[in-house]
Amino acid sequence: MIKIIKEKDNRKFIEELSSRSTQDYKKVIKDVETIVNDVKNNGDEALKKYAEKFDGLKTDNFLVSREEIDYALNNIDKNLLNTIKNAYKNVYDYHKRQKRKTITYKPHNEDIILGQIIKPIKKAGIYIPGGKAAYPSTVIMNAVPAKIAGVEELVMITPVKEDGKVMDSILAAAMICGVDKIYKIGGAHGIAALAYGTESVPKVFKITGPGNIYVSAAKKIVSEMVGIDMIAGPSEILIVADKNANPKYIAADLISQAEHDEMAASILVTDSYKLAEKVSEYLEIMIDKMPRKEIISKSIDNYGGIILTDSLNESLEIANEIAPEHLEILTVNPFEDYKKVDNAGAIFLGEYSPEPVGDYYAGPNHTLPTNGTSKFSSPLSVDDFIKKTSLIYYSKESLRDSKDDIIRFAENEGLTGHAQSIKIRFKE
């Protein structure tokens, strides 16, 4: 049963929500450190050991062959293949507009040139969850911005199914997106292989993609050596709705996030008590019919809630404070109301823009900041696969005009060597 939280209890619920542990690393960190260090020191020998232990895969070659890829492309359901292609087109069209260009400019005169050089990260790795579940959408969301950025070598790792194969839909999505190499590796050992390189797996400079607590802990450990996108927590949705919203739609959308994980958060914020009651009623009816009803029920019981407010403005203020991963605005005028939102990973406007549209198809990335981190971070984008280098040129005359200011700064900070570097150029 979802909690209906009145104004006096809002604060307590929000604090509990924001303090929930996204990942309890203490339980696994020692084990993950052992795995990561083993792969770092022993390469493929360690990979083979952990692949057999955790994935049931006994092999001397983790690389997915051309024959396996061709088999997947020939055997995948053709309608599903077309769906993957359509989603790829939408995601590509959105992300191609994010691509940056190198810029140079002359700020004052012809003797100074400043700029920012944009270069792609040369080698990147993407982690795609696999095994019991298939996430071709995650392939698209990670591979497309990497390829648009210009990554030269894009390596994908993913766990295998019980039969020792990668799911057809994942391989098909990887080929459509232009992934260069695919390895049948999962877990913390896969992350370590990408970070440090082994005899068969190339070392990369950045790793993106979601995973379980072991994958997240491994990403955290190797982040001193390679770039990572983020440490993602459980999924979450917050819906701001007024009295005119459809309670069936709201209940269905809350369930769509709750089925992810027992720690997922599904929240409605509304100024209508009548709507709150209706949503609660529909939730009970609809959850009972869902295949993952046990997970959904635990998620709703633990982290679900309907927050009652006195006004729409107060509802939007609470949304800003919680800073959700997904924010749906189901109000009479969502195109005005969204302008009052400062903090959200993605915003969905109106009753025909439910969150799954963004998860799979619309175009914006579904790798989003969770657990309030949208206050300072952003969705995965082309920017995550580029690096920037500053460019500076001063002529002798331009440096002469600026030297006194630079020397003054250096001497004020007690860095006489800096000052000397300028002075020496103008001694007679």
Secondary structure, 3 states (H helix, E strand, C coil): CCEEECHHHHHHHHHHHHCCCCCCHHHCHHHHHHHHHHHHHHCHHHHHHHHHHHHCCCCCCCECCHHHHHHHHHHCCHHHHHHHHHHHHHHHHHHHHHCCCCEEECCCCCCEEEEEEEEECCEEEEECCCCCCCCHHHHHHHHHHHHHHCCCEEEEECCCCCCCCCCHHHHHHHHHHCCCEEECCCHHHHHHHHHHCCCCCCCCCEEECCCCHHHHHHHHHHCCCCEECCCCCCCEEEEEECCCCCHHHHHHHHHHHHCCCCCCEEEEEECCHHHHHHHHHHHHHHHCCCCCHHHHHHHHHHHCEEEECCCHHHHHHHHHHHCCCEEEEECCCHHHHHHHCCCCCEEEECCCCCHHHHHHCCCCCCCCCCCCHHHCCCCCCHHHHEEEEEEEEECHHHHHHHHHHHHHHHHHCCCHHHHHHHHHHHCC
